[in-house]
Amino acid sequence: MFLWSLVFGAWSFLPTTHAAGVRDHLNKPHAWFHSAEAARVAENVLSWQADAGGWPKNTDTTKPFTGDRAKLQGTFDNGATTDELRFLTRLSGAPASSTARSASNALTRGLAHILTAQYTNGGWPQYSPPPANKYHRHITFNDHSMVRLMIFLREVAADKRSEFVETSQRAAAQRAFDRGVDCLLRCQIQVNGQLTAWCAQHDELDFSPRPARTFELAALSGSESVGLTRLLMSIEHPSPEIVRAVDAAVTWMESAKISGIELTEAKDADGRKDIVVKNNPAAKPMWARFYEIETGQPIFAGRDGVKKHSLAEIEHERRNGYSWLGYWPESLLQKDYPAWKAKLAARSK
């Protein structure tokens, strides 16, 4: 239970901008999924499923779709697709009805879409089929996209709520999860022979760090690396390779602490709200979203893609429109990792 809760009990640490509509229903009581309201919501959610099997992002899919179906584009970004599939899992497990059958069929299509989208090396692009010449084709850890897919697949493989899923599909989900773990281990970045952390995107062929949008440079990630570490820690019987990867990531997070600063709000010369980094010796440590791979120094970039070494150097819009600094590893370092190590030590006795 402890290891499983490392991911599920700390789910709120995974930031997302995906519309909360369908997620609001995921923890409804079992009886609600037998109701007329559930059937109505399900009809709306099903109307948003793209032909390939996924759902669009940043959309309240509990409202009816009224657009052109040919333009529907599913994605794994920002919590899309996995939230809808969890909802359909709850419905498919309800007593037999036309709604439950429709939900089950859509779930089968959605699961097949995720399994087909996985690269042979275990990674996933941001959406499938991936474009040939855009960053979306890269193995995507950004905003915890791949972590969410892997957690969902493990639910399909092992959770009691998924017992109605065909045995072959549950086995395929487990195999996909295992390949995903192998991919995570191969993507972990080495610097001077030492394992460190992960980039938000990695090359789909050789696992090397890759950039995404112009302000998202190829760099060690102080945010995405936390989700990846938590996922590895949640594996019930970790291999020596997994333990080594977690230990190395935690060591890197400890070394990446930024002490003596805090974020404050101010007014710029034009009277606009502005995020400012302020010195404060008493402030608790923060972490940067991105660190230069070679030096381990925090880096920032505006829409021009030029690397900077302070938040103040980038334009107002990007400075205030992105999470550049935060406390992402805090609870992992203070609570979860020590408890995980103690659990492993107790098992070895």
N, C-alpha and C positions, 0 to 999 in steps of 0.2 A: 504493500500500500504506500509506503514512504516514497519509493522510487517513482511509482506511477503518479503520485501527487506532485512531484517536482515539475511536471508539465501542466497537469490539469489543475492543481491547486494554485498555481501561479499564473493562470491563463491571462489575467489582466495585465501582465507585464508585456504582452505582445501588442504593440501599438498598431492600430489600423484605422483607416478612414472609410472602410466599407460601411455602407448604410446599415443601421442597426435594426431595420425592420424585421427581417427573418430571424436574426439572432435573438430578438426579444421573445421569441416563441420557443426557443430550444429547451428551456427549463420548465416549461409548463407541465402540470401534473399529467400522469398517464391518461386519466379520464378525458382531459381536454381534447386529445387527439382522436376521440370518438365523436366529437361534437360537430354540429353543422358549421360552426365558426371555423373549425380546423379545416373542414372540407372546402370552405370558401377561400381561405388563405392558400390552401394547397393548389386550388385551381389557378390562382394568380401566380404563385411561384412557378408552377409548371409552364405557364404561358411565356415565361422569360427564358426558358432553356433553349439555347442555340442548337442548331441542327447537329453540331459536332458533339454536344453533350454538356457543355459548360454554361456558366451564367456570367453576365457582365458585372463590372465592379462599380462601386460608389452609387448603387441603385437600390431603392427600396422595392425588392421583388415581391413584397406582399401586396402590392397594388397591381391592378391588371395591366398587362402589356398591350399597347394600342398602336405601336409603330409598325415599321416594315421588318418582317422577320428575316429578310435577306440581309439586313444590316446588323443583326444581333451578333455580337462577338463575345464569346466566353473568355474568361481569364482565370488565373490562379492568384492574381495580385489582390492585395488589400482584403483578404478574407473571402473573396468571391469564390463561388462553386462549392467550397467545403462547407460553408454555412448552410447553403441550400440543401446539400446532400445530407447533412445531419438532420435537418428538418424532415426530409423525406424518409430517412431511416426510422424516425419516431412514428411517422404515419404508416409506413410499410409494416411495422410490427403490430399495428392495431388489428382488430378483428376484420375479417374479409369484407370488402366493400368495393364498389367501383373506384372510390378515391384511393383506397389502399392499393388496388391493382395498378392504377395509373402512377401512383407514387413509386411502387416497386419497379415498374418498367423504366421510369425516368431515372431512378437510382442505378439500375443496371447500366443504362446508357452513360450516366455520369461517371460511374466507377470505371467502365471500360475506357472512357475518354482519358481519365487520369492514368490508367495503366498503359495505354497506348502512347501517351505523351512522354512517358519516361524514356530518357536516353538509355542506350544499352550499358553505359557506364554508371547508371544509377541516379543521374541528376534530372532535374526538370527545368524547362524553359518557363518564361513568364506566362506564355499561353501557347496553345497548340492548334494547328501546325505553326511552328515558329517562322518568322520572316528570315530571309536569307542574309540580309545585310543590316540588321538592326540589333541593338543590344538585348532586345527581348529574347533572342535565341540563346543567350548565355544561361548557364546554370544559375538559377536565381534564388539567393538567400535574402535579398532585399525585402524589407517589411515582413520577414519570416515566412515568405511564400512557400518554400520547400518544407520548412518545419511543419506548417499547417497541413500540407498534403500528407506528410509522413505520419503525423498524429492521426489523421482521419483514416489512413490505411490500416494503422494498428488497431483502431477501433473496429473496423470491418473485420479484421482477422481475429480479434480476441474478445471483443466486448459482447456481453450477453444480449444487448439490444440488437446485435447484428446476426443472431443465430439463424434467422430466417434466410439469410443470404446463402446462395449455393456454396457447397463445400469447396468446389473448384475455384470460385471467385475469392473466397476467404483465403485459400492457400496462395492464390496469385497476389493478393494484397500483402500477405506476409513476406513473400519473396521480393516484392517491390520495396517494402520497407527495409529489408535486409540489404538490398542493393543500394538503397539510399544511404544507409549507414556507411557502407564501403566508400561511397562517393564523398561523404563528409570527411572521412579520414584522409582521402587522397587530396582533397582540396586544402586541408590545413597548411598554412604557409610556413615555410622554414626560412629563417633569417640567420645567416652564419652558422648553419647546421643545427639550429634550435627551432623546435616547433613553437609557433606563436598563436595566431588566431586566424580568422577568415576574412575574406573580402565580401562585399555585398553581392558581387557577381563573379563567377569564374568561367573560364573558357570551356565550352562544351566538348572540346576535343582533348586539350592537354591540361586542363584544370588550373591554368595560370590565372592570376587576378585580372579582372577586366573592368573598365569603366561602364557607366550607364548614361544617364543624362549628363549634360555638360558640367554641371556642378557636383556630380557624383564621380569622383576620380577613383582609379584603382588604388585601394588603400585598405589597411587593416581596419576592421569595423568594431567600434566600441559598443554598438547596439546589437547588430545581427549575431555577433559572436556569442552573446549571452544566450540567445535562443538555441543556437546550435549546441552549446555546452550543456544546457539544461536537457535537451533531447538525448544526448549521449548519456547523461547521468540517470535518465529515466529508464534505461535499459536494465532489465531485472538482473541479468547475469553478464556484466560487462567483461569483454575480453581484455587481456593485457594491453592491447593496442588502444582500446577505448579509454581505459584508465590513464594510459600515457597521454592521450590526446586531451583529456579533461584536465589533468594536472598541468600540462603545458599551457593550456588556455587560461587557467586560473593564475598561473605564474605571470603570464603576459598581462592580464587584467590588473593584477597588483602593481606591476611596473608602470602601467599606463595611467595610474591615478594622477589627477591634476589637483594639487592642493592650493589653498589660499585664494580661491576665486569664487564668485557667485554671479548669477545673472540678475540684473535689475532692469526696470523699465524707466525710460527717460523720454524727453522730447528732443527731437532733432532740430536743426536750424529752421525747418519748415513747419514746425509744430506737430509733426507726426510722432506717434508712439514708436519708440525705438528700443530694441534689446541691447543692453550694454553689459560688457564684462567688467566687474568691479573687484578690486582686491579686497580680500577679507581673510586675515590669518585664522580666524575662528571658524570659517566655513568648512563644511564637510567636503570630502573629495568629490570631484566630478570626473566625468570621462568625455572625451570628444567622440563625435560620430565617426570621424575618420582620422587615421594616423598614417603618416608616410611610412612605407614598408621598410625602407633602408635605414631610416634614422629613428623611427618610433615617435616622431614629433607630431603634434596635432596639426592638421591642415584643413583649410577651408577653400571654397571656390564659388565664384558667382556664375552667372549664365555665360560668361566669356570663357569659362573653363580654365582660367589662370590660377595656379596654385598660390594660396596665401597662407601666412602663418599666424594670422590673428583674425578674429571675427569682424573686427572694426574695418578691415580692409575690403570687405566685399560690399556690394550695393545693398541699399536699404531693403529692397524687395526680397532678396534671397536671405539676408541676415535675419529678417523677421518672419520668413515664410518656410522655415525648415528647422528641424530639431538638430542643431549642431552640437549641443552640449547637454548632458543629462546624467542621471544616476542609475543607468541600466544595470550594471553589475552589482550594485550595492547589496541587495538581499542575498544574492547568490554567494558572494564572498563572505558575508557576515554570518549567514545561517545555513543555507542549503549545502554548500560545499563541505563545511566542517561536519555536518550531520551525515553526509554521504560517505565521507572518509571513515567516520566512526562506524557506520553500518558495514562497510567493506572489511574493516579491521575485525569487527566482531564475528563476521562470517568465517574469517580465516583462522580463527582460534580452534 
